[in-house]
Amino acid sequence: MTELLKVEFTNDAREYILQDADSVTVDMMLYGGCGGQFNEPAVWAGKPASPESYDLVDTNGIKVYMFKGAISEPDGIKISLEVDRRMFKRLHVAGLVYEQPGL
């Protein structure tokens, strides 16, 4: 387990994760389209299919599987819960340093 990365959860994100899981996965997804390819962080409740491909951080009882090579801002990352107009809930991660070509 690595302890170098600071991870913070909002209260509602913590409650949402702990409803069904004791872990969360943070990954970097590659997207592409007419404007080219770009990386975008993705986060979801639960353990990844290949946990050995991730660094593990335990934050107050929640295991955080972070993609290897992740770089965070000095204050670490913050995981929050977003709710859209139709009551769809999803986790959001802020504080990762990543590059988006063309921006």
ABEGO torsion letter per residue (X at the ends): XBAABBBBBBAAAAAAAAAABABBBBBBBBBBBAAEBBBBBBBBBEBBABAAABBBBBBGGBBBBBBBGBBBBAAEBBBBBBBBAAGBBBBBBBGBBBBBBGX
